Amino acid sequence: DSVVISGPVGSSILIYDCERCLLLVGCHQFRMHTSKKMFIYLHVTSHPIIEDSHDIEFAPYTLLTPGLDKMFEIAKLDQSNNKYDKVEDFNWLKQQASPNWKIIPEERWRKDWSLLWVDDPNSITEEDVKRMLNETFGSL
C-alpha cells in the first residue's frame, strides 16, 4: 500500500514483492517480479517486463510539472518513445494476450498528481496517501 512518484531516470527500475501500489515512473528499463494489484503509470524506452506477477495495470506516464522536459533530457530518455503498452510477461509465452496485465482505459488515467508532487515532501500527510490509494483501489 504505497505511492511512488518519480521523475524520469536514465537507468532501470526493478520492483519486487509489491502489492496494492501506485507507481508513476519514467526509465530506460522496467522489470517487475512477484507483485500484484499494481497501477503503473510508465514511460519506458524498452519493453516493460513482468514475471510472477498478476493484476497489473499500465498507463502512460502522466506527470505534468514544470521542468519535466529538462528531466527527460537529463535522463537521456526520448519522450516520443514510450513502450508502456508493450509489456512482456515472462510467465505467459502464448500468442493470446496475457491475463496478468492490462492497459488502464484512457478515461480512468490519473492526470492530477499535485496532491503528492510537491516541493516539500514533509507536507504530505498519511491521509493524503491513503486518499490517493483509496481513489485507485477502493477503501483500505
N, C-alpha and C positions, 0 to 999 in steps of 0.2 A: 504494500500500500504506500507507494511513493510517487512523487512527481519529479522528473529530472528535465530541466530546460537548459540547453547548452547552445552557445553559438557554434558555428562550424569549426571543425578541427581537421587538419590535413592528414590525419592518420586513421587508425582503426578504432572502432568501438566494439567491445566484446562484452556481452551480457550473459550471466549465468544465474540460474535459480531465482528468477524473479516471478512474482505473482501480483496481479492487480496493480500494475504500474502504468503510468502515463509518461512517455518519453518524447521529447522534442529534441532531435539531434541531427547534425549535419556532419558527414565524414566521407572519407575515401572508401572504407570498407566497413560493413556492418555484419556481425555474426551474433546469433542468439542461441543459447543452449538451455535445455531443461527449464523452460519458462512457460507460463500460461496466463491467460486472461490479461493480455497486454495491448495497449493502444500506442502505436509508434507513428509519430509524425517525423518523416525521414527525408533528408536529402543525402543521397549516396551516389557515387560515381561508378560503382561496380554493383553487380547483382547482390542484394542482401541474402544472407544465408540463415536459415533456421534449422535446428536439429533437436530432436526430442522435445519439441515444444508444440503447444496447441492453443486454440482460441486467441490467435494473434491477429490484430487488425492494423492495417497500414494506411497512411495518408501522406500526402506530400508535406514537407516542411513548410509551416505557415507562419513562422515568426516574422513579424514586420516591426522593425525597430531602426532608429537612426544608426547609421554606421554599418548596416548589415552588408552592403556591397563591399566595404573595406574588409570586414571579417572574412568574407568568402575569398577575397583577393589574398589576404594574409595566409589563409589556409590552403591556398592554391587549388580551390575547388571551382569547377565550371558551373555556374548557376543554371546554364541551359541544359546540362546533362544530369538529369535526376532519374535514377532507375529504381525508385522506391517501390514500384509495382512489378518488378521483375524478380520476385522472390524465388529462391531455390530452396526447396525443402529436402534436406538430405535423407529424410525418412520416407519420402514419397517420390519414387523414381518412375511412376507410371505416367502415361500420356495425359490422363484426366487431371483436372485441377486438384490440388491438394486440399483436403478438408481441414487442414491445420491452420490455415491463414486465409484472410480475405482483405479486400480493399474497402475502406470506410466510404460509404456513399458521400458524394460531394456536399449534399445538403446537411450532413452531420459533421463536416470538418470544423474543428475549433479554429477560429481565426483571431480571437482576442486572448492574448496571453498576458495582458497588462497587470492582472492580479498578481502574477508571480515573477514577471520580468521587471525588476525594479533596481534602482541604483543602490539601495541599502537592503541587502538580504535579511538583516535583522528586523526589518519592518514587516516581514511576512509572518503571519501567525499560524499556529497549528490549525485553527479554524479555517483559514484561507485554503490551506492544502486539503483539508477534509472536504470543503465545499467543492473544490475542483474535482476531487476523486468521486464524490457523490454525483456530480453532474455527468461524469463519464461512465461510472459503473453502477450507479444506483446507491442506495443507502448502505453505509458500512455497518 
